[in-house]
């Protein structure tokens, strides 16, 4: 592409040298401008056409994609919509924490005023400006500093004031004051666990869909092979019938079995398409993209005792941490509810230094003091609502304590259930492998008997059908076991590291 552009520039330059000979300076400039514009337009057109061609090649290249299990999982974690939405919710919760913490930031409020007033005899104008610096402390008090300047028709008034508000009973203490921050942090932890669970669920869905594609692809292949053999049996039966070596029943038997296999093949093809679409949806791939999976079918043994598995799951599972965090949260909420039973009593005070003079500099001497001090009480004597809320908070603590025990029991049941499932799946693999050996022996015997005219095609067709069924069931057992091992890791809480929620 670069050589093509350089050649184009060289051609336009030679054209300029040839045509410009004998022209005056003005016409040479005009000709040079025209040729430069033409060359630039041609180069841009070629570049645009090349870019479109490259895009077309790229689109063609991605119309078919080959995936290993790790590739599929990495793509799902990066682009799955459920994971992205969960990450956005987590981000919003972190913004809520920033909002809660901002209540304790130093706040600066500039203010200004201006107005006109008076009566029939005179009109007065006034202008003012100032700042209000406010700070809320984590123990409850509020402090503000307010410098201010005012100008009337004949004088200036300057002032610097300090005020404070201190709660003595209700609303006092770090636990109550920081309730908004603690609640926001609690919500973030909940969102992080929810995001982690979304990651685990998506990874498991990806693995299940990935192996479902492999399973249906293998079933299509097995049914295609069986269909070809059934077609051969049907052709053989028809040929033998013509020479009197087979009966019409033999022909019907082969043709009926052929139609059964064709029907299963059609179902397997449709199931394969559905499985591919499900995988592409999880991976956020265009549905028209072709997908080829490369699935490992090695069955690795699980070397863990039930006691160790339960210990690991109770320690690693996010549900355990969630239940304990919920308990601590309701305990803290109960303390706040108890604090609201106290009377509302607070101390409010202010102190100001003022200066008034016709001269601005003299007004800044601050030769006048003003101060005030109040104790304010405002409490409902019955406080029925607060008492009821406090009793509810005590009930919530009991429920949260029961929830911790319930979560632990559920985890133990899940661990035991998945251990039994994997043991059963492993046993099924051994049984199916034995069935294949038996079916192969039966098929070999039936083939010999059929070749020597000692049996009809019934035994042969039945043996081949049983062999393919055993192979299909072995494949299903292997995939169930492999997917089950990943689910077992999820039950243990070790499928994905918890640090993944921070990525």
Buried (B, 14 or more C-beta within 10 A) or exposed (E): EEEEBEEBBEEBEEBBEEBBEEEEEEEBEEBBEEBEEEBEEBBEEBEEEEEEEEEEEEEEEEEEBEBEBEBBBBBBBEEBEBBEEBBEBBEEBBEBBEEBBEEBEEEEEEEEEEEEEEEEEEEEEBEBBBEBBBBBEEEBBBBBBBEBBBBBEEBBBBBBBBBBBBBBBBBBBEEBBBBBBBBBBBBBBBBBBBBBBBBBBBBBBBBBBBBBBBBBBBBBEBBBBBBEBBBEBBEBBBEBBEEEEBEEEBBEBBBEBBEBBBEBBEBBBEBBEEBBBBBBBBBBBEEEEEBEBEBEEEBEEBEBEEEEBBBBBBEBBBBBBBBBBBBEBBBBBBBBBBBBEBEBBBBBBBBBBBBBBEEEEBBBBEEEEEEEEEEEEEEEEEBEEBEEBBEEBBEBBEEBBEBBEEBBEEBBEBBBEBBEBBEEBBEBBEEBBEBBEEBBEBBEBBBEBBEEEEBBBBBBBBBBBBBBBBBBBBBBBBBBBBBBBBBBBBBBBEBBEBEEBEE
